[in-house]
Amino acid sequence: MDDDEPHPVPVTNELDLHTFRPSEIRDLLPEYFSECLRLGIHGVRVIHGKGTGTLREGVHALLRRLPEVAEFHYPAADGGWGATWVVLRPPAPESTAGPTAG
């Protein structure tokens, strides 16, 4: 497999970012969270590692801007300083009511 080809990521309540380049995170997180919500997953442990903190800071900055993120907790209870727990906001229910007669 070529390094530039997309690689499939199984969608679970855990996303390990070690296999991704920092430039991929901006598109990856919203797409991953959207798929989690579609599957009924409302909490995700995002593993960014301890390192220098650059990736963690980038992830946290993005989490603050994503409408599907209700809240996030760092450090994650499970994963310590190398992970952040993300709580996803369920999508708003679509209105199925038709026009009301008056």
C-alpha positions in Angstrom: 0.0 0.0 0.0 1.3 3.4 -0.9 1.7 5.9 2.0 -0.5 8.4 0.2 -3.4 6.0 -0.1 -6.2 6.2 2.5 -6.1 3.4 5.0 -9.3 2.1 6.5 -9.9 2.9 10.2 -12.3 0.7 12.2 -14.8 2.9 13.9 -14.9 2.2 17.7 -15.0 4.3 20.8 -11.2 4.7 20.6 -9.2 6.6 17.9 -5.4 6.3 18.0 -3.8 9.2 16.2 -0.3 7.8 16.2 -0.7 6.4 12.6 -1.8 9.8 11.2 0.0 12.9 10.1 -0.9 16.1 12.0 -2.2 17.5 8.7 -4.8 14.7 8.5 -6.4 15.4 11.9 -8.5 18.4 10.7 -10.5 16.2 8.3 -10.2 12.9 10.2 -11.8 14.0 13.5 -15.1 15.4 12.1 -15.5 12.4 9.7 -14.7 9.9 12.5 -17.1 11.6 14.9 -19.8 11.7 12.3 -19.5 8.0 11.7 -19.4 7.3 15.5 -22.7 9.1 15.9 -24.2 7.2 12.9 -23.3 4.0 14.7 -24.6 5.2 18.1 -21.2 5.8 19.7 -21.4 9.0 21.9 -18.0 8.9 23.6 -14.6 8.5 22.0 -11.1 8.2 23.6 -8.8 10.1 21.3 -5.2 8.9 21.9 -2.8 11.7 20.9 0.2 10.6 23.0 2.2 12.6 25.5 5.1 13.8 23.4 5.7 17.6 23.2 2.0 18.4 23.4 1.8 19.9 19.9 -0.6 17.2 18.7 -2.7 17.4 21.8 -3.0 21.1 21.6 -4.0 20.9 17.9 -6.6 18.2 18.8 -8.0 20.3 21.6 -8.2 23.5 19.5 -10.2 21.5 16.9 -12.5 19.9 19.5 -13.4 23.4 20.7 -14.6 24.3 17.2 -16.5 21.1 16.2 -20.3 21.4 16.7 -20.6 17.6 17.3 -18.4 17.8 20.4 -20.5 18.4 23.5 -17.4 18.4 25.8 -14.0 16.8 26.3 -11.9 15.8 29.3 -8.2 15.9 29.6 -6.5 13.8 30.8 -8.8 10.9 30.0 -9.6 8.7 33.0 -8.5 5.8 30.9 -5.3 6.8 29.0 -4.0 9.5 31.3 -2.0 12.3 29.8 -1.8 10.7 26.4 -5.5 10.7 25.7 -8.6 12.9 25.7 -12.1 11.7 26.3 -14.6 13.3 23.9 -18.3 13.3 24.5 -20.3 13.7 21.3 -23.5 15.7 20.9 -26.3 13.5 19.5 -27.6 15.0 16.2 -30.8 17.0 16.5 -33.8 14.9 15.7 -35.3 15.6 12.3 -38.8 17.0 12.4 -41.2 14.5 11.0 -44.3 16.6 11.7 -46.0 17.9 8.7 -47.8 21.3 8.5 -50.4 21.8 11.2 -53.9 22.6 10.3 -55.3 25.5 12.1 
